[in-house]
Amino acid sequence: MGNGAKAQQKRDRAKEKGPKEAKSQLKSNAAAMSIKCKICFQSFQSTISRKMLSDHASNKHTKNFEDCFNADEGVAK
């Protein structure tokens, strides 16, 4: 049995297993969007820092963090 036959057998076995399923993080990223601005209702991931949320409040709405977000939403310090 030559190397060509071994390669063909390997291809045949791989074909029987079927194609690999694509792995995507889109669903998990959408589920992580748990923080929402009270004014514009823009969603943010739960891993975002408080500084970034404060920047959003001051730059987009010219308001404080407390005016746009609930402190009990799980916002990291």
Sequence and secondary structure as in RCSB ss.txt:
>XXXX:A:sequence
MGNGAKAQQKRDRAKEKGPKEAKSQLKSNAAAMSIKCKICFQSFQSTISRKMLSDHASNKHTKNFEDCFNADEGV
AK
>XXXX:A:secstr
  HHHHHHHHHHHHHHH        HHHHHHT  EE TTT  EE TT BHHHHHHHHHHHHS  HHHHS GGG  
B 
